[in-house]
Amino acid sequence: MNAKSEWKTFSIIVAFFLAAYFLPIEAARFESSVIESLALLKWYAREHVLLCLVPAFFIAGAVSVFINKAAVLKYLGPTANRITAYGVASVSGAILAVCSCTVLPLFAGIYKRGAGLGPATAFLYSGPAINILAIILTARVLGWQLGVARAVGAVVFAIVIGVIMAMIFSREEKARESAASVPQLDSGDCERKLWQDALYFFSMVAVLVFANWANPGTGGIFYLIYSIKWYITAISLVGLAVMILRWFSKSELRYWAESTWEFAKQILPLLFVGVLVAGLLLGRPGSEGLIPSAWISSLVGGNGLGANLFASVAGALMYFATLTEIPILEGLIGSGMGKGPALALLLAGPAVSLPNLLVIYSYLGAKKTFTFAALVIVMATAAGMIFGAIA
């Protein structure tokens, strides 16, 4: 009998017992927080699973099965040209208008296929952070200074975070297994040309992007796209269905389905747990969790170290759907939030969240996940302080 293992089991049992024994079910705030966590989970399931996560799972599965590993290693691998690798990874969010949870299957797909830790984490940050529509709305609603600072900061953060992650864990990266943990196709199974694969991936990305195209609330090209987004989505789906029926063999489709299911069963449970915990602690926009929103408002006034650090940490724990950070910040700024903490939250919040970190942990482990989160928080805090001092 392993004494260390038994003590660990005993400690877990005692912790659960104490939590159950002192569960404050009589408190009105606890009761409302539980309701808020369930309400957030319901909203997440309705608004993000079918339109965001399901397409992302299929894209990740396709990347794992159909993308040539040599190509991934050439452009995003540990020995790839750094300018190319980080350049591609750091601006990917300009195309993918995804949240911190939807980017996870895509990150997992390229990482398992052989992408280096640096480019992969640069993509992980940039995917939800560099959203053209979000940046433009930030400039319109919160001021052009915050919009420009958010755009520049997000690109710089993605590159710096990726480079530092690659440097810190260079030894572990060298020892990482080279073979992807996905089924491999026989060379004779694929008879498609490069343009056919490109069109196939483009159609899936189009479904993901346009099905989730948010209402910008104003006129212009973004509102025009929003008004016809379901037509574009439908055309993309029909085209994708035709390609699948005409260009893919049964064995390829089976491998694709198996890989997609692997991502879904590993990521979805962790996301649901994370959303529940985030809702319990922080509630939803306009609603209270265990942590009163008044505390948050009172701690982000001014541009000092404490205000910027708190804004970064709070942003890294909260879950923001695409564009929801803007009205939340508008309300906080109206309550006295400083410009520095506002930028800190913009740079940390949309890119990282508690559900997001739980899934990252399952792929990268505790050290890499903690380092990634710490880099986001520290850099967002520093950027907020600098911006607050000069804005």
ZALOTOR-508018 format. One line per 2 residues: number of its first residue (from 1); their letters; for each residue z, x, y of C-alpha. Coordinates in steps of 0.25 Angstrom, whole numbers, plus 2048, in hexadecimal, padded with zeros to 3 digits. Last residue first. Layout:
ZALOTOR-508018
NUM) A) Z,X,Y ~ ...
end
This chain:
ZALOTOR-508018
391) AI) 7A9,7F2,8E8 ~ 7AD,801,8E8
389) AG) 7BC,801,8E3 ~ 7BA,7F5,8DA
387) FI) 7AD,7FB,8D4 ~ 7B4,808,8D0
385) MG) 7C0,800,8CA ~ 7B8,7F7,8C3
383) AA) 7AF,802,8BD ~ 7BC,809,8B8
381) TA) 7C1,7FD,8B2 ~ 7B4,7FA,8AB
379) MV) 7B3,808,8A6 ~ 7C1,807,8A0
377) IV) 7BF,7FA,89A ~ 7B2,7FD,894
375) LA) 7B6,80A,88F ~ 7C3,804,889
373) AF) 7BB,7F9,881 ~ 7B1,804,87B
371) TF) 7BD,80D,878 ~ 7C5,802,871
369) TK) 7B8,7FE,869 ~ 7B5,80C,865
367) KA) 7C3,80F,860 ~ 7C6,801,859
365) GL) 7B9,800,851 ~ 7AB,800,854
363) YS) 7A5,7F4,84D ~ 7B1,7EB,84B
361) YI) 7B7,7F0,858 ~ 7AB,7EB,860
359) VL) 7AD,7DD,85A ~ 7BB,7DD,85F
357) LN) 7B7,7E3,86D ~ 7AD,7D8,86F
355) PL) 7B7,7CD,86C ~ 7C0,7D3,877
353) SV) 7B5,7D5,881 ~ 7AC,7E0,886
351) AP) 79F,7E0,88E ~ 7A1,7D3,896
349) GA) 7AF,7D8,89B ~ 7AF,7E7,89D
347) LL) 7A5,7E9,8A8 ~ 7A7,7DB,8AF
345) LA) 7B6,7DC,8AE ~ 7B5,7EA,8B5
343) LA) 7AC,7E5,8BF ~ 7B6,7D9,8C3
341) PG) 7C1,7E3,8C2 ~ 7BB,7EB,8CD
339) KG) 7B7,7E0,8D6 ~ 7C5,7DB,8D6
337) MG) 7CA,7CD,8D0 ~ 7D0,7C4,8DB
335) SG) 7CF,7B6,8D5 ~ 7C1,7B5,8DA
333) IL) 7BD,7C1,8D3 ~ 7C3,7BB,8C6
331) GE) 7BB,7AF,8C8 ~ 7AE,7B6,8C9
329) LI) 7B2,7BF,8BE ~ 7B3,7B3,8B4
327) PI) 7A6,7AE,8BA ~ 79F,7BB,8B7
325) ET) 7A5,7BF,8AA ~ 79F,7B2,8A3
323) LT) 791,7B9,8A5 ~ 790,7BC,895
321) AF) 79C,7B7,88E ~ 7A8,7BF,892
319) YM) 7B4,7C2,888 ~ 7C0,7C8,88E
317) LA) 7C6,7D5,888 ~ 7BE,7DF,88F
315) GA) 7BE,7D7,89C ~ 7CD,7D7,89C
313) VS) 7CE,7E6,89A ~ 7C4,7E9,8A5
311) AF) 7CB,7DF,8AF ~ 7D8,7E5,8AB
309) LN) 7D3,7F3,8AE ~ 7CD,7EF,8BB
307) AG) 7D9,7E8,8C0 ~ 7E2,7F3,8BC
305) LG) 7DA,7FE,8C2 ~ 7D9,7F8,8CF
303) NG) 7CE,7EF,8D5 ~ 7D6,7E3,8DA
301) GV) 7D9,7D7,8D2 ~ 7D7,7D7,8C3
299) LS) 7E5,7D5,8BE ~ 7E8,7C7,8C5
297) SI) 7DB,7C1,8C0 ~ 7DE,7C5,8B2
295) WA) 7ED,7C0,8B3 ~ 7E7,7B3,8B8
293) SP) 7DE,7B2,8AC ~ 7EB,7B0,8A4
291) IL) 7EA,7B8,897 ~ 7ED,7AE,88B
289) GE) 7E0,7A8,88E ~ 7DC,79F,89A
287) SG) 7CF,798,89D ~ 7C5,79A,8A9
285) PR) 7BD,7A4,8A1 ~ 7C2,7A3,892
283) GL) 7D0,7A7,88D ~ 7D5,7B6,88F
281) LL) 7DF,7B8,883 ~ 7DB,7AD,87A
279) GA) 7CC,7AD,87E ~ 7CB,7BC,87B
277) VL) 7D3,7BA,86E ~ 7C9,7AF,869
275) VG) 7BD,7B7,86E ~ 7C1,7C3,866
273) VF) 7C4,7BB,85A ~ 7B6,7B5,85B
271) LL) 7AF,7C2,85E ~ 7B6,7C9,852
269) PL) 7B1,7BE,848 ~ 7A3,7BE,84E
267) IQ) 7A1,7CD,84D ~ 7A2,7D1,83E
265) KA) 79C,7C4,838 ~ 791,7C4,842
263) FE) 78D,7D2,841 ~ 78C,7D2,832
261) WT) 784,7C4,833 ~ 779,7CB,83B
259) SE) 778,7D6,831 ~ 776,7CC,826
257) AW) 76C,7C3,82E ~ 764,7CF,831
255) YR) 764,7D5,823 ~ 760,7C7,81E
253) LE) 755,7C6,828 ~ 74F,7D3,824
251) SK) 74F,7CF,816 ~ 748,7C2,819
249) SF) 73D,7CA,820 ~ 73B,7C9,82F
247) WR) 72E,7C8,838 ~ 72A,7B9,836
245) LI) 736,7B1,835 ~ 73F,7BA,83E
243) MV) 734,7BB,848 ~ 732,7AC,849
241) AL) 741,7AA,84A ~ 742,7B4,856
239) GV) 737,7AD,85D ~ 73E,7A0,85C
237) LS) 74B,7A6,860 ~ 745,7AD,86C
235) IA) 73D,7A0,871 ~ 74A,798,870
233) TI) 752,7A3,878 ~ 747,7A3,883
231) YW) 747,794,884 ~ 757,794,884
229) KI) 757,79E,88F ~ 74E,796,898
227) SY) 758,792,8A3 ~ 760,79F,8A1
225) IL) 753,7A7,8A3 ~ 751,7A0,8B0
223) YF) 75F,7A2,8B4 ~ 75E,7B1,8B2
221) IG) 751,7B2,8BA ~ 757,7AC,8C6
219) GT) 760,7A0,8C9 ~ 76F,7A0,8C8
217) GP) 77A,79C,8BE ~ 777,7A8,8B5
215) NA) 777,79F,8A9 ~ 779,7A8,89D
213) WN) 76E,7AD,893 ~ 774,7AC,885
211) AF) 768,7A6,87E ~ 760,7AF,886
209) VL) 766,7BD,882 ~ 769,7BA,873
207) VA) 75C,7B3,871 ~ 754,7BE,878
205) VM) 75C,7C9,870 ~ 757,7C2,863
203) SF) 748,7C1,868 ~ 748,7CF,86D
201) FY) 74D,7D4,85F ~ 741,7CD,858
199) LA) 738,7D2,863 ~ 73C,7E0,861
197) DQ) 73B,7DF,851 ~ 72D,7DA,853
195) WL) 729,7E4,85D ~ 72E,7EF,853
193) KR) 725,7EA,848 ~ 72A,7E2,83C
191) EC) 728,7E6,82D ~ 737,7E7,82A
189) DG) 73B,7E6,81B ~ 734,7F2,816
187) SD) 73E,7FC,81D ~ 749,7F5,815
185) LQ) 753,7EF,81E ~ 761,7F5,820
183) PV) 76E,7EC,81F ~ 778,7EF,82A
181) SA) 783,7F9,82B ~ 77A,803,833
179) AS) 77A,811,82D ~ 77D,81D,836
177) ER) 78C,81C,833 ~ 794,821,83F
175) AK) 799,82F,83E ~ 792,833,84B
173) EE) 797,827,852 ~ 7A5,82B,84E
171) RS) 7A4,839,854 ~ 79D,833,861
169) FI) 7A9,829,863 ~ 7AD,82D,871
167) MA) 79F,832,876 ~ 798,825,871
165) MI) 7A2,81C,877 ~ 7A1,824,884
163) VG) 792,823,885 ~ 792,814,881
161) IV) 79D,811,88C ~ 795,819,896
159) IA) 788,812,894 ~ 78D,804,893
157) FV) 797,806,89F ~ 78B,80B,8A8
155) VA) 783,7FF,8A5 ~ 78E,7F5,8A7
153) GV) 793,7FC,8B3 ~ 785,7FB,8BA
151) AR) 783,7ED,8B7 ~ 792,7E9,8BB
149) AV) 792,7F1,8C7 ~ 785,7EA,8CC
147) GL) 78A,7DC,8C9 ~ 798,7DF,8CF
145) QW) 792,7E4,8DC ~ 788,7D9,8DC
143) GL) 793,7CE,8DD ~ 79B,7C6,8D4
141) VR) 791,7BA,8D2 ~ 783,7C0,8D5
139) AT) 786,7CE,8D0 ~ 78E,7C9,8C3
137) LI) 782,7BF,8C1 ~ 778,7CB,8C1
135) IA) 781,7D3,8B8 ~ 783,7C8,8AE
133) LI) 774,7C5,8AE ~ 771,7D4,8AB
131) NI) 77B,7D5,8A0 ~ 780,7E3,89F
129) AP) 78E,7E1,899 ~ 78B,7D9,88D
127) GS) 782,7E3,886 ~ 786,7EF,88E
125) YL) 794,7F1,887 ~ 78F,7F0,878
123) FA) 782,7F7,87C ~ 78A,803,881
121) TA) 792,802,875 ~ 786,803,86C
119) PG) 780,80F,875 ~ 78D,817,873
117) LG) 790,813,865 ~ 782,818,860
115) AG) 779,80D,85A ~ 777,80E,84B
113) RK) 774,800,846 ~ 783,7FC,846
111) YI) 784,7FF,855 ~ 777,7F7,858
109) GA) 77B,7EA,851 ~ 78A,7EB,855
107) FL) 786,7EC,863 ~ 77D,7DF,862
105) PL) 788,7D8,85A ~ 792,7DB,865
103) VT) 789,7D8,871 ~ 78C,7C9,870
101) CS) 79B,7CB,871 ~ 79B,7D3,87F
99) CV) 791,7C9,884 ~ 782,7C9,884
97) AL) 776,7CA,88E ~ 76E,7D4,886
95) IA) 763,7D9,88E ~ 76B,7E0,89A
93) GS) 776,7E2,890 ~ 76D,7ED,889
91) VS) 76E,7F6,895 ~ 779,800,890
89) AV) 773,800,882 ~ 765,804,886
87) GY) 769,80F,890 ~ 774,814,887
85) AT) 76B,817,87B ~ 75F,81B,884
83) IR) 767,825,88C ~ 76F,82A,880
81) NA) 763,82D,878 ~ 767,829,86A
79) TP) 770,832,862 ~ 77C,828,860
77) GL) 771,81D,85E ~ 76C,813,868
75) YK) 75D,816,86A ~ 75A,81F,85D
73) LV) 765,81A,855 ~ 761,80B,857
71) AA) 753,80F,854 ~ 757,816,847
69) KN) 75E,80A,843 ~ 752,801,844
67) IF) 756,7F3,849 ~ 754,7E9,83E
65) VS) 761,7E7,837 ~ 76C,7EB,841
63) VA) 765,7E6,84D ~ 761,7D9,846
61) GA) 770,7D7,843 ~ 774,7DA,851
59) IF) 769,7D0,856 ~ 76E,7C5,84D
57) FA) 77C,7C7,851 ~ 778,7C7,860
55) PV) 771,7BA,85D ~ 77D,7B4,857
53) LC) 787,7B9,861 ~ 781,7B4,86E
51) LL) 77B,7A6,86C ~ 782,7A1,860
49) VH) 790,7A9,862 ~ 791,7A9,871
47) ER) 792,79B,878 ~ 798,792,86D
45) AY) 7A0,79C,866 ~ 7A5,7A3,872
43) WK) 7A9,795,878 ~ 7B0,792,86C
41) LL) 7B7,79F,86C ~ 7BB,79E,87A
39) AL) 7C1,790,878 ~ 7C9,795,86C
37) SE) 7CF,7A0,875 ~ 7D1,796,880
35) IV) 7D9,78D,876 ~ 7E1,799,872
33) SS) 7E4,79C,881 ~ 7E8,78E,884
31) EF) 7F2,78E,879 ~ 7F7,79C,87D
29) RA) 7F8,797,88B ~ 800,78B,888
27) AE) 80A,792,880 ~ 810,78C,873
25) IP) 806,793,86A ~ 80D,7A0,86E
23) LF) 80B,7A8,861 ~ 818,7AF,85F
21) YA) 819,7AE,850 ~ 809,7AE,84E
19) AL) 808,7BB,855 ~ 815,7C1,84E
17) FF) 80F,7BD,841 ~ 801,7C3,844
15) AV) 808,7D0,849 ~ 811,7D1,83C
13) II) 805,7CF,833 ~ 7FD,7DA,83A
11) SF) 809,7E3,83A ~ 80A,7E1,82B
9) TK) 7FC,7E4,828 ~ 7FD,7F1,830
7) WE) 809,7F4,829 ~ 802,7F2,81B
5) SK) 7F7,7FB,81F ~ 800,806,823
3) AN) 808,805,817 ~ 7FC,806,80E
1) M) 800,800,800
end
